[in-house]
Amino acid sequence: MTHERPARSSRDDREERGVVLALVLVITMLLSVAVITFARRATLDAQIAGNRDAAARAEALARGGIQIATFVILKGNAEEDEATDPLPPGDSYLSPWAQLEDSMIELDTGETLQIAVEDSGARLNLNAVLGARAVTDAPGDETIEFLVDFLSKVIDELPLPPGDRFWEPRELAHNLVEYVDEDEERIRGGDEAGWYERQDPPYLPANEPLRTVDELGRVEGFDTTLVEGLRPYITVHPRSGGSGVNLNTAPAHVLATVYHGNQGSRQLANEDTVRRILRARDDGEVLCQESASNDRCVLVGEIVDGSIFPPPGLGEGARIFTITATASAGNISRTIRATLDMSGAPRPLILDWRRL
């Protein structure tokens, strides 16, 4: 007995074709998603590889910028020594290295490089301020009074509501002096190590010059907000033998920290004094400590009233420089900042090196 397959209806055929069509659509969709995902992944991988390559080029170019600036500093010093018509003594805005910031280097391949060089005198050397307390004939409170005025200025200029400026400048000044001085007693009596021993983990005052600006955060009363507010104004280099602000290279905001006048009644430079210094520089003049045969020299006493604390050391060549090199490749940029001690030229000593 034979069994006959039931005749297929047109409805069954349509349902079967519908299932097949649905499967084809699903498979097509999955293939489309796979192709799109692959294409996106390939594009992303290409972008990642391109960015990685651009970052490497920018990094190498920024490192090269540090080397270029180092060469300009060394070459400029050598040429100045051999010049028949030298510039006024000391480093100033006329020095070859100071001209680097005005130019942007563009490579044929599209990369750019910008270099800025700053001598240590372009900022206030806290170690010179604190060291002056022990090595000059100025009374001990000269340092304290300067620090009180300086810290008050910085605190007042912090972009904070008045109620959030809780720091006490005189207390901070005492704490800073006590952190670096060699004895173990507070200026107003007592053991200066007590607060530090209660920290977690405990530590002791350095009893030596500051090594970095970040170290200020270890001083009693100095927090991150205050340290960052102070950073644009200060340096700790050189750690010993430093001078005050270089009036010939410091920017306006640092010139406003120049402490001048008669001993015991000095004050921070006001806006008029800062403008006189900048006007002299705009006129092509260089502030000199004493009269010189160079026509560009103008005595600092003709611009700034009274004496300056700590003494600015005009006429002395800088030995420590901070170089900032910013390089761009594609949409990637890299910035490297290096602080170099050039006193051992031609082999500079790297004091600090960081990628910003």
URNOR-V998467 format. One line per field, one symbol per residue. psi: psi as a letter, one per 20 degrees, with the letter a starting at -180 (. if undefined). burial: b if it has 16 or more other C-alpha atoms within 10 Angstrom, else e. A space follows every 10 residues. Layout:
psi: ???
burial: ???
This chain:
psi: pqpppqppqh ghgggghggg gggggggggg hggggggggg gggghggggg hggggggggh hghhhghghg gggggggghh hiqhmrrqqr qaiiqghiih hiqpppqhji qqppppppqh iirpohhhgh hhhhjriqqh iggghghggg hgggghipmq qhiiniqogh gggghgghhh rirjqqhjqr piigghiiro qqrqqhkrqq hrhhhhiipp ioagggghhh gihrrjpqhq jraapoiiiq rghhhijpor bqpikrrqpr hggghgghgg hhjjqppqhr qriphippph iigpparppq pikqippqip qppoppqpoc jpqppppppp ojhkqjnqpo hqoqp.
burial: eeeeeeeeee eeeeeeeeee eeeeeeeeee eeeeeeeeee eeeeeeeeee beebbbbbbe bbbebbebbb ebbbeebeeb eeeeeebbbb bbbbbbbbeb eeeeeeeeee bbbbbbbbbb bbbbbbbbbb bbbeeeeeee ebbbbbbbbb beeebeebee eeeeeeeebb ebbbbbbbbb beebebeeee ebbeebeeee eeebbbeebb bebeebbbbb bbeeebbebb eebbbbbbbe ebbbbbbbbb eeebbbbbbb beeeebbbbe eebbbebbeb beeebbbbbe eeeeebbbeb eebbeebbbb bbbbbeebbb bbbbbbbbbb ebbbbbbbbb bbeeeeebee beeeee
